[in-house]
Amino acid sequence: MNRDKVCSECGSKETRTGEFKGYGALFKKKAIIKCSEVDACFCVNCGFILNLKVRNPEKFL
Ligand SMILES: [Zn+2]
């Protein structure tokens, strides 16, 4: 789970995980109640986002 992620833009291994909340949360269309924070793993060197992950995908089923 903890393998190093390397930035594909600058090659840095310095990555952090942040999150999209509030206005940045992903909402299911036409169902405002169904939303989830989105985790974003990004490079602290250049800001490139390596990946995005919806934290609670089961809410969208
Ligand atoms: Zn980078």
N, CA, C, O and the ligand as a Tripos MOL2 file, in Angstrom:
@<TRIPOS>MOLECULE
protein
  245   243    62     0     0
PROTEIN
NO_CHARGES

@<TRIPOS>ATOM
      1 N           0.8290   -1.2170    0.0000 N.3       1 MET1
      2 CA          0.0000    0.0000    0.0000 C.3       1 MET1
      3 C           0.8570    1.2590    0.0000 C.2       1 MET1
      4 O           0.4410    2.3150   -0.4770 O.2       1 MET1
      5 N           2.0550    1.1240    0.5420 N.am      2 ASN2
      6 CA          2.8510    2.3280    0.7520 C.3       2 ASN2
      7 C           4.0080    2.4710   -0.2350 C.2       2 ASN2
      8 O           5.0340    3.0720    0.0850 O.2       2 ASN2
      9 N           3.8430    1.9310   -1.4030 N.am      3 ARG3
     10 CA          4.9230    2.0080   -2.3730 C.3       3 ARG3
     11 C           5.1020    3.4490   -2.8640 C.2       3 ARG3
     12 O           4.1560    4.2350   -2.9210 O.2       3 ARG3
     13 N           6.3190    3.7530   -3.2070 N.am      4 ASP4
     14 CA          6.6230    5.1030   -3.6470 C.3       4 ASP4
     15 C           5.9370    5.4300   -4.9560 C.2       4 ASP4
     16 O           5.9290    4.6400   -5.9000 O.2       4 ASP4
     17 N           5.3710    6.5970   -4.9800 N.am      5 LYS5
     18 CA          4.8080    7.0920   -6.2250 C.3       5 LYS5
     19 C           5.7550    8.1410   -6.7710 C.2       5 LYS5
     20 O           6.2240    9.0200   -6.0480 O.2       5 LYS5
     21 N           6.0200    8.0350   -8.0310 N.am      6 VAL6
     22 CA          6.9370    8.9770   -8.6610 C.3       6 VAL6
     23 C           6.1500    9.8900   -9.5920 C.2       6 VAL6
     24 O           5.3350    9.4340  -10.3940 O.2       6 VAL6
     25 N           6.4090   11.1760   -9.4710 N.am      7 CYS7
     26 CA          5.7500   12.1510  -10.3290 C.3       7 CYS7
     27 C           6.1580   11.9270  -11.7820 C.2       7 CYS7
     28 O           7.3460   11.8760  -12.1010 O.2       7 CYS7
     29 N           5.1690   11.7970  -12.6520 N.am      8 SER8
     30 CA          5.4770   11.5610  -14.0600 C.3       8 SER8
     31 C           5.8690   12.8510  -14.7720 C.2       8 SER8
     32 O           6.3150   12.8170  -15.9180 O.2       8 SER8
     33 N           5.7050   13.9790  -14.1030 N.am      9 GLU9
     34 CA          6.0770   15.2620  -14.7010 C.3       9 GLU9
     35 C           7.5350   15.6200  -14.4130 C.2       9 GLU9
     36 O           8.2850   15.9720  -15.3230 O.2       9 GLU9
     37 N           7.9360   15.5280  -13.1240 N.am     10 CYS10
     38 CA          9.2780   15.9800  -12.7610 C.3      10 CYS10
     39 C          10.1320   14.8750  -12.1530 C.2      10 CYS10
     40 O          11.3220   15.0770  -11.9120 O.2      10 CYS10
     41 N           9.5310   13.6920  -11.8990 N.am     11 GLY11
     42 CA         10.3070   12.5730  -11.3580 C.3      11 GLY11
     43 C          10.4870   12.5970   -9.8640 C.2      11 GLY11
     44 O          11.1550   11.7170   -9.3200 O.2      11 GLY11
     45 N           9.9160   13.5720   -9.1710 N.am     12 SER12
     46 CA         10.0600   13.6540   -7.7250 C.3      12 SER12
     47 C           9.2590   12.5660   -7.0250 C.2      12 SER12
     48 O           8.1880   12.1830   -7.4950 O.2      12 SER12
     49 N           9.7710   12.0660   -5.9050 N.am     13 LYS13
     50 CA          9.0390   11.0920   -5.1010 C.3      13 LYS13
     51 C           8.3330   11.7630   -3.9320 C.2      13 LYS13
     52 O           7.6910   11.0920   -3.1230 O.2      13 LYS13
     53 N           8.4480   13.0740   -3.8410 N.am     14 GLU14
     54 CA          7.8140   13.7900   -2.7440 C.3      14 GLU14
     55 C           6.3500   14.0130   -3.0570 C.2      14 GLU14
     56 O           5.9770   15.0240   -3.6520 O.2      14 GLU14
     57 N           5.5260   13.0670   -2.6540 N.am     15 THR15
     58 CA          4.0960   13.2190   -2.9120 C.3      15 THR15
     59 C           3.3290   13.3030   -1.6100 C.2      15 THR15
     60 O           3.7570   12.7710   -0.5860 O.2      15 THR15
     61 N           2.2110   13.9640   -1.6570 N.am     16 ARG16
     62 CA          1.3260   14.0730   -0.5060 C.3      16 ARG16
     63 C          -0.0970   13.8070   -0.9820 C.2      16 ARG16
     64 O          -0.4170   13.9160   -2.1660 O.2      16 ARG16
     65 N          -0.9320   13.4550   -0.0190 N.am     17 THR17
     66 CA         -2.3310   13.2580   -0.3560 C.3      17 THR17
     67 C          -3.1640   14.3540    0.2890 C.2      17 THR17
     68 O          -3.0850   14.5820    1.4960 O.2      17 THR17
     69 N          -3.9470   15.0160   -0.5120 N.am     18 GLY18
     70 CA         -4.8780   16.0170   -0.0190 C.3      18 GLY18
     71 C          -6.2820   15.5590   -0.3190 C.2      18 GLY18
     72 O          -6.4940   14.4180   -0.7300 O.2      18 GLY18
     73 N          -7.2380   16.4320   -0.1200 N.am     19 GLU19
     74 CA         -8.6050   16.0240   -0.3870 C.3      19 GLU19
     75 C          -9.4160   17.1880   -0.9170 C.2      19 GLU19
     76 O          -9.1800   18.3500   -0.5890 O.2      19 GLU19
     77 N         -10.3820   16.8290   -1.7500 N.am     20 PHE20
     78 CA        -11.3640   17.7970   -2.2190 C.3      20 PHE20
     79 C         -12.5750   17.6910   -1.3050 C.2      20 PHE20
     80 O         -13.1250   16.6060   -1.1160 O.2      20 PHE20
     81 N         -12.9840   18.8110   -0.7430 N.am     21 LYS21
     82 CA        -14.1480   18.8180    0.1380 C.3      21 LYS21
     83 C         -15.0490   19.9660   -0.2330 C.2      21 LYS21
     84 O         -14.6540   20.8700   -0.9690 O.2      21 LYS21
     85 N         -16.2690   19.9270    0.2820 N.am     22 GLY22
     86 CA        -17.1760   21.0250    0.0320 C.3      22 GLY22
     87 C         -17.4310   21.1890   -1.4460 C.2      22 GLY22
     88 O         -17.9290   20.2650   -2.0900 O.2      22 GLY22
     89 N         -17.1040   22.3440   -2.0030 N.am     23 TYR23
     90 CA        -17.3730   22.5930   -3.4100 C.3      23 TYR23
     91 C         -16.5520   21.6860   -4.3160 C.2      23 TYR23
     92 O         -16.8820   21.5050   -5.4880 O.2      23 TYR23
     93 N         -15.4890   21.1230   -3.7730 N.am     24 GLY24
     94 CA        -14.6670   20.2480   -4.5850 C.3      24 GLY24
     95 C         -15.1020   18.7980   -4.5390 C.2      24 GLY24
     96 O         -14.5600   17.9550   -5.2540 O.2      24 GLY24
     97 N         -16.0920   18.5050   -3.6870 N.am     25 ALA25
     98 CA        -16.5320   17.1130   -3.5730 C.3      25 ALA25
     99 C         -17.2410   16.6850   -4.8450 C.2      25 ALA25
    100 O         -17.8100   17.5050   -5.5650 O.2      25 ALA25
    101 N         -17.1980   15.4280   -5.1000 N.am     26 LEU26
    102 CA        -17.8540   14.8740   -6.2700 C.3      26 LEU26
    103 C         -19.2810   14.4990   -5.9030 C.2      26 LEU26
    104 O         -19.5170   13.7450   -4.9600 O.2      26 LEU26
    105 N         -20.2290   15.0390   -6.6640 N.am     27 PHE27
    106 CA        -21.6290   14.7660   -6.3960 C.3      27 PHE27
    107 C         -22.2080   13.8720   -7.4770 C.2      27 PHE27
    108 O         -21.8630   13.9760   -8.6540 O.2      27 PHE27
    109 N         -23.0860   13.0020   -7.0490 N.am     28 LYS28
    110 CA        -23.8010   12.2160   -8.0260 C.3      28 LYS28
    111 C         -24.8310   13.1110   -8.6950 C.2      28 LYS28
    112 O         -25.4860   13.9170   -8.0340 O.2      28 LYS28
    113 N         -24.9710   12.9710   -9.9890 N.am     29 LYS29
    114 CA        -25.9040   13.8210  -10.7200 C.3      29 LYS29
    115 C         -27.3190   13.7010  -10.1730 C.2      29 LYS29
    116 O         -27.8120   12.6000   -9.9290 O.2      29 LYS29
    117 N         -27.9590   14.8380   -9.9860 N.am     30 LYS30
    118 CA        -29.3600   14.9090   -9.5560 C.3      30 LYS30
    119 C         -29.5790   14.2970   -8.1800 C.2      30 LYS30
    120 O         -30.7190   13.9860   -7.8330 O.2      30 LYS30
    121 N         -28.5440   14.1160   -7.3960 N.am     31 ALA31
    122 CA        -28.7100   13.5730   -6.0510 C.3      31 ALA31
    123 C         -27.7110   14.2680   -5.1500 C.2      31 ALA31
    124 O         -26.6260   13.7500   -4.8850 O.2      31 ALA31
    125 N         -28.0900   15.4520   -4.6800 N.am     32 ILE32
    126 CA        -27.1630   16.2870   -3.9270 C.3      32 ILE32
    127 C         -26.6840   15.6060   -2.6490 C.2      32 ILE32
    128 O         -25.5580   15.8200   -2.2020 O.2      32 ILE32
    129 N         -27.5600   14.7770   -2.0650 N.am     33 ILE33
    130 CA        -27.2000   14.1440   -0.8060 C.3      33 ILE33
    131 C         -26.0570   13.1460   -0.9940 C.2      33 ILE33
    132 O         -25.2670   12.8980   -0.0830 O.2      33 ILE33
    133 N         -25.9940   12.5940   -2.1750 N.am     34 LYS34
    134 CA        -24.9600   11.6080   -2.4230 C.3      34 LYS34
    135 C         -23.7000   12.2850   -2.9340 C.2      34 LYS34
    136 O         -23.5970   12.6520   -4.1040 O.2      34 LYS34
    137 N         -22.7500   12.4390   -2.0340 N.am     35 CYS35
    138 CA        -21.5040   13.0350   -2.4490 C.3      35 CYS35
    139 C         -20.3680   12.3830   -1.6670 C.2      35 CYS35
    140 O         -20.5990   11.7040   -0.6660 O.2      35 CYS35
    141 N         -19.1750   12.5900   -2.1210 N.am     36 SER36
    142 CA        -18.0400   11.9900   -1.4510 C.3      36 SER36
    143 C         -16.8350   12.8990   -1.5880 C.2      36 SER36
    144 O         -16.6510   13.5670   -2.6060 O.2      36 SER36
    145 N         -16.0160   12.9110   -0.5410 N.am     37 GLU37
    146 CA        -14.7420   13.5860   -0.6740 C.3      37 GLU37
    147 C         -13.8920   12.8240   -1.6870 C.2      37 GLU37
    148 O         -14.0630   11.6250   -1.9050 O.2      37 GLU37
    149 N         -12.9790   13.5600   -2.2910 N.am     38 VAL38
    150 CA        -12.0800   12.9490   -3.2650 C.3      38 VAL38
    151 C         -10.6480   13.1390   -2.7780 C.2      38 VAL38
    152 O         -10.2120   14.2630   -2.5280 O.2      38 VAL38
    153 N          -9.9330   12.0470   -2.6490 N.am     39 ASP39
    154 CA         -8.5270   12.1250   -2.2590 C.3      39 ASP39
    155 C          -7.6760   12.3700   -3.4950 C.2      39 ASP39
    156 O          -7.8780   11.7500   -4.5400 O.2      39 ASP39
    157 N          -6.7410   13.2650   -3.3610 N.am     40 ALA40
    158 CA         -5.8560   13.5860   -4.4700 C.3      40 ALA40
    159 C          -4.4050   13.4110   -4.0300 C.2      40 ALA40
    160 O          -3.9630   14.0250   -3.0590 O.2      40 ALA40
    161 N          -3.6760   12.5750   -4.7470 N.am     41 CYS41
    162 CA         -2.2570   12.4240   -4.4750 C.3      41 CYS41
    163 C          -1.5020   13.3300   -5.4430 C.2      41 CYS41
    164 O          -1.6390   13.2090   -6.6600 O.2      41 CYS41
    165 N          -0.7050   14.2370   -4.8850 N.am     42 PHE42
    166 CA         -0.0460   15.2060   -5.7540 C.3      42 PHE42
    167 C           1.4310   15.3420   -5.4050 C.2      42 PHE42
    168 O           1.8650   14.9920   -4.3080 O.2      42 PHE42
    169 N           2.1710   15.8480   -6.3450 N.am     43 CYS43
    170 CA          3.5970   16.0890   -6.1900 C.3      43 CYS43
    171 C           3.8160   17.4360   -5.5100 C.2      43 CYS43
    172 O           3.3010   18.4570   -5.9680 O.2      43 CYS43
    173 N           4.5850   17.4410   -4.4100 N.am     44 VAL44
    174 CA          4.8150   18.7010   -3.7060 C.3      44 VAL44
    175 C           5.8780   19.5370   -4.4120 C.2      44 VAL44
    176 O           6.0640   20.7120   -4.0940 O.2      44 VAL44
    177 N           6.5570   18.9410   -5.3490 N.am     45 ASN45
    178 CA          7.5970   19.6760   -6.0710 C.3      45 ASN45
    179 C           7.0140   20.5410   -7.1750 C.2      45 ASN45
    180 O           7.3690   21.7130   -7.3010 O.2      45 ASN45
    181 N           6.1210   19.9710   -7.9770 N.am     46 CYS46
    182 CA          5.5950   20.7330   -9.1140 C.3      46 CYS46
    183 C           4.0780   20.8730   -9.1040 C.2      46 CYS46
    184 O           3.5150   21.6090   -9.9140 O.2      46 CYS46
    185 N           3.4080   20.1580   -8.1750 N.am     47 GLY47
    186 CA          1.9650   20.3150   -8.0840 C.3      47 GLY47
    187 C           1.1590   19.3970   -8.9760 C.2      47 GLY47
    188 O          -0.0710   19.4560   -8.9800 O.2      47 GLY47
    189 N           1.8240   18.5620   -9.7200 N.am     48 PHE48
    190 CA          1.1250   17.6520  -10.6190 C.3      48 PHE48
    191 C           0.3020   16.6490   -9.8130 C.2      48 PHE48
    192 O           0.8080   16.0680   -8.8530 O.2      48 PHE48
    193 N          -0.9550   16.4410  -10.1920 N.am     49 ILE49
    194 CA         -1.7930   15.4590   -9.5080 C.3      49 ILE49
    195 C          -1.5800   14.0900  -10.1310 C.2      49 ILE49
    196 O          -1.8350   13.8720  -11.3150 O.2      49 ILE49
    197 N          -1.1000   13.1650   -9.2840 N.am     50 LEU50
    198 CA         -0.8030   11.8260   -9.7890 C.3      50 LEU50
    199 C          -2.0620   10.9950   -9.9530 C.2      50 LEU50
    200 O          -2.2120   10.2700  -10.9370 O.2      50 LEU50
    201 N          -2.9560   11.1010   -8.9970 N.am     51 ASN51
    202 CA         -4.2100   10.3780   -9.1440 C.3      51 ASN51
    203 C          -5.2820   10.9650   -8.2540 C.2      51 ASN51
    204 O          -5.0000   11.6540   -7.2730 O.2      51 ASN51
    205 N          -6.5010   10.6800   -8.6140 N.am     52 LEU52
    206 CA         -7.6640   11.0840   -7.8340 C.3      52 LEU52
    207 C          -8.4320    9.8310   -7.4530 C.2      52 LEU52
    208 O          -8.5210    8.8790   -8.2290 O.2      52 LEU52
    209 N          -8.9920    9.8430   -6.2360 N.am     53 LYS53
    210 CA         -9.7230    8.6720   -5.7970 C.3      53 LYS53
    211 C         -10.9550    9.1050   -5.0120 C.2      53 LYS53
    212 O         -10.8530    9.8550   -4.0410 O.2      53 LYS53
    213 N         -12.0970    8.6360   -5.4340 N.am     54 VAL54
    214 CA        -13.3260    8.9020   -4.6980 C.3      54 VAL54
    215 C         -13.3230    8.0550   -3.4360 C.2      54 VAL54
    216 O         -13.1640    6.8360   -3.5000 O.2      54 VAL54
    217 N         -13.5000    8.7020   -2.2880 N.am     55 ARG55
    218 CA        -13.3260    7.9980   -1.0280 C.3      55 ARG55
    219 C         -14.4580    7.0100   -0.7400 C.2      55 ARG55
    220 O         -14.2310    5.9440   -0.1690 O.2      55 ARG55
    221 N         -15.6660    7.3730   -1.1380 N.am     56 ASN56
    222 CA        -16.8230    6.5090   -0.8300 C.3      56 ASN56
    223 C         -17.6030    6.1710   -2.0990 C.2      56 ASN56
    224 O         -18.7370    6.6180   -2.2700 O.2      56 ASN56
    225 N         -17.0050    5.3910   -2.9760 N.am     57 PRO57
    226 CA        -17.6550    5.1020   -4.2580 C.3      57 PRO57
    227 C         -18.9660    4.3500   -4.1020 C.2      57 PRO57
    228 O         -19.8110    4.3740   -4.9960 O.2      57 PRO57
    229 N         -19.1400    3.6690   -2.9480 N.am     58 GLU58
    230 CA        -20.3760    2.8970   -2.7630 C.3      58 GLU58
    231 C         -21.6000    3.8010   -2.6880 C.2      58 GLU58
    232 O         -22.7250    3.3550   -2.9170 O.2      58 GLU58
    233 N         -21.3750    5.0750   -2.3640 N.am     59 LYS59
    234 CA        -22.5050    6.0070   -2.2980 C.3      59 LYS59
    235 C         -23.1420    6.2250   -3.6580 C.2      59 LYS59
    236 O         -24.2870    6.6680   -3.7520 O.2      59 LYS59
    237 N         -22.4090    5.9180   -4.6970 N.am     60 PHE60
    238 CA        -22.8940    6.2100   -6.0480 C.3      60 PHE60
    239 C         -23.5840    5.0160   -6.6880 C.2      60 PHE60
    240 O         -24.0390    5.0900   -7.8290 O.2      60 PHE60
    241 N         -23.6570    3.9330   -5.9600 N.am     61 LEU61
    242 CA        -24.3040    2.7390   -6.5230 C.3      61 LEU61
    243 C         -25.8120    2.8740   -6.5180 C.2      61 LEU61
    244 O         -26.5150    1.9630   -6.9560 O.2      61 LEU61
    245 ZN          6.3560   16.7220   -9.8990 Zn       62 ZN62
@<TRIPOS>BOND
     1     1     2 1
     2     2     3 1
     3     3     4 2
     4     3     5 am
     5     5     6 1
     6     6     7 1
     7     7     8 2
     8     7     9 am
     9     9    10 1
    10    10    11 1
    11    11    12 2
    12    11    13 am
    13    13    14 1
    14    14    15 1
    15    15    16 2
    16    15    17 am
    17    17    18 1
    18    18    19 1
    19    19    20 2
    20    19    21 am
    21    21    22 1
    22    22    23 1
    23    23    24 2
    24    23    25 am
    25    25    26 1
    26    26    27 1
    27    27    28 2
    28    27    29 am
    29    29    30 1
    30    30    31 1
    31    31    32 2
    32    31    33 am
    33    33    34 1
    34    34    35 1
    35    35    36 2
    36    35    37 am
    37    37    38 1
    38    38    39 1
    39    39    40 2
    40    39    41 am
    41    41    42 1
    42    42    43 1
    43    43    44 2
    44    43    45 am
    45    45    46 1
    46    46    47 1
    47    47    48 2
    48    47    49 am
    49    49    50 1
    50    50    51 1
    51    51    52 2
    52    51    53 am
    53    53    54 1
    54    54    55 1
    55    55    56 2
    56    55    57 am
    57    57    58 1
    58    58    59 1
    59    59    60 2
    60    59    61 am
    61    61    62 1
    62    62    63 1
    63    63    64 2
    64    63    65 am
    65    65    66 1
    66    66    67 1
    67    67    68 2
    68    67    69 am
    69    69    70 1
    70    70    71 1
    71    71    72 2
    72    71    73 am
    73    73    74 1
    74    74    75 1
    75    75    76 2
    76    75    77 am
    77    77    78 1
    78    78    79 1
    79    79    80 2
    80    79    81 am
    81    81    82 1
    82    82    83 1
    83    83    84 2
    84    83    85 am
    85    85    86 1
    86    86    87 1
    87    87    88 2
    88    87    89 am
    89    89    90 1
    90    90    91 1
    91    91    92 2
    92    91    93 am
    93    93    94 1
    94    94    95 1
    95    95    96 2
    96    95    97 am
    97    97    98 1
    98    98    99 1
    99    99   100 2
   100    99   101 am
   101   101   102 1
   102   102   103 1
   103   103   104 2
   104   103   105 am
   105   105   106 1
   106   106   107 1
   107   107   108 2
   108   107   109 am
   109   109   110 1
   110   110   111 1
   111   111   112 2
   112   111   113 am
   113   113   114 1
   114   114   115 1
   115   115   116 2
   116   115   117 am
   117   117   118 1
   118   118   119 1
   119   119   120 2
   120   119   121 am
   121   121   122 1
   122   122   123 1
   123   123   124 2
   124   123   125 am
   125   125   126 1
   126   126   127 1
   127   127   128 2
   128   127   129 am
   129   129   130 1
   130   130   131 1
   131   131   132 2
   132   131   133 am
   133   133   134 1
   134   134   135 1
   135   135   136 2
   136   135   137 am
   137   137   138 1
   138   138   139 1
   139   139   140 2
   140   139   141 am
   141   141   142 1
   142   142   143 1
   143   143   144 2
   144   143   145 am
   145   145   146 1
   146   146   147 1
   147   147   148 2
   148   147   149 am
   149   149   150 1
   150   150   151 1
   151   151   152 2
   152   151   153 am
   153   153   154 1
   154   154   155 1
   155   155   156 2
   156   155   157 am
   157   157   158 1
   158   158   159 1
   159   159   160 2
   160   159   161 am
   161   161   162 1
   162   162   163 1
   163   163   164 2
   164   163   165 am
   165   165   166 1
   166   166   167 1
   167   167   168 2
   168   167   169 am
   169   169   170 1
   170   170   171 1
   171   171   172 2
   172   171   173 am
   173   173   174 1
   174   174   175 1
   175   175   176 2
   176   175   177 am
   177   177   178 1
   178   178   179 1
   179   179   180 2
   180   179   181 am
   181   181   182 1
   182   182   183 1
   183   183   184 2
   184   183   185 am
   185   185   186 1
   186   186   187 1
   187   187   188 2
   188   187   189 am
   189   189   190 1
   190   190   191 1
   191   191   192 2
   192   191   193 am
   193   193   194 1
   194   194   195 1
   195   195   196 2
   196   195   197 am
   197   197   198 1
   198   198   199 1
   199   199   200 2
   200   199   201 am
   201   201   202 1
   202   202   203 1
   203   203   204 2
   204   203   205 am
   205   205   206 1
   206   206   207 1
   207   207   208 2
   208   207   209 am
   209   209   210 1
   210   210   211 1
   211   211   212 2
   212   211   213 am
   213   213   214 1
   214   214   215 1
   215   215   216 2
   216   215   217 am
   217   217   218 1
   218   218   219 1
   219   219   220 2
   220   219   221 am
   221   221   222 1
   222   222   223 1
   223   223   224 2
   224   223   225 am
   225   225   226 1
   226   226   227 1
   227   227   228 2
   228   227   229 am
   229   229   230 1
   230   230   231 1
   231   231   232 2
   232   231   233 am
   233   233   234 1
   234   234   235 1
   235   235   236 2
   236   235   237 am
   237   237   238 1
   238   238   239 1
   239   239   240 2
   240   239   241 am
   241   241   242 1
   242   242   243 1
   243   243   244 2
@<TRIPOS>SUBSTRUCTURE
     1 MET1         2 RESIDUE 1 A MET
     2 ASN2         6 RESIDUE 1 A ASN
     3 ARG3        10 RESIDUE 1 A ARG
     4 ASP4        14 RESIDUE 1 A ASP
     5 LYS5        18 RESIDUE 1 A LYS
     6 VAL6        22 RESIDUE 1 A VAL
     7 CYS7        26 RESIDUE 1 A CYS
     8 SER8        30 RESIDUE 1 A SER
     9 GLU9        34 RESIDUE 1 A GLU
    10 CYS10       38 RESIDUE 1 A CYS
    11 GLY11       42 RESIDUE 1 A GLY
    12 SER12       46 RESIDUE 1 A SER
    13 LYS13       50 RESIDUE 1 A LYS
    14 GLU14       54 RESIDUE 1 A GLU
    15 THR15       58 RESIDUE 1 A THR
    16 ARG16       62 RESIDUE 1 A ARG
    17 THR17       66 RESIDUE 1 A THR
    18 GLY18       70 RESIDUE 1 A GLY
    19 GLU19       74 RESIDUE 1 A GLU
    20 PHE20       78 RESIDUE 1 A PHE
    21 LYS21       82 RESIDUE 1 A LYS
    22 GLY22       86 RESIDUE 1 A GLY
    23 TYR23       90 RESIDUE 1 A TYR
    24 GLY24       94 RESIDUE 1 A GLY
    25 ALA25       98 RESIDUE 1 A ALA
    26 LEU26      102 RESIDUE 1 A LEU
    27 PHE27      106 RESIDUE 1 A PHE
    28 LYS28      110 RESIDUE 1 A LYS
    29 LYS29      114 RESIDUE 1 A LYS
    30 LYS30      118 RESIDUE 1 A LYS
    31 ALA31      122 RESIDUE 1 A ALA
    32 ILE32      126 RESIDUE 1 A ILE
    33 ILE33      130 RESIDUE 1 A ILE
    34 LYS34      134 RESIDUE 1 A LYS
    35 CYS35      138 RESIDUE 1 A CYS
    36 SER36      142 RESIDUE 1 A SER
    37 GLU37      146 RESIDUE 1 A GLU
    38 VAL38      150 RESIDUE 1 A VAL
    39 ASP39      154 RESIDUE 1 A ASP
    40 ALA40      158 RESIDUE 1 A ALA
    41 CYS41      162 RESIDUE 1 A CYS
    42 PHE42      166 RESIDUE 1 A PHE
    43 CYS43      170 RESIDUE 1 A CYS
    44 VAL44      174 RESIDUE 1 A VAL
    45 ASN45      178 RESIDUE 1 A ASN
    46 CYS46      182 RESIDUE 1 A CYS
    47 GLY47      186 RESIDUE 1 A GLY
    48 PHE48      190 RESIDUE 1 A PHE
    49 ILE49      194 RESIDUE 1 A ILE
    50 LEU50      198 RESIDUE 1 A LEU
    51 ASN51      202 RESIDUE 1 A ASN
    52 LEU52      206 RESIDUE 1 A LEU
    53 LYS53      210 RESIDUE 1 A LYS
    54 VAL54      214 RESIDUE 1 A VAL
    55 ARG55      218 RESIDUE 1 A ARG
    56 ASN56      222 RESIDUE 1 A ASN
    57 PRO57      226 RESIDUE 1 A PRO
    58 GLU58      230 RESIDUE 1 A GLU
    59 LYS59      234 RESIDUE 1 A LYS
    60 PHE60      238 RESIDUE 1 A PHE
    61 LEU61      242 RESIDUE 1 A LEU
    62 ZN62       245 GROUP 0 **** ****
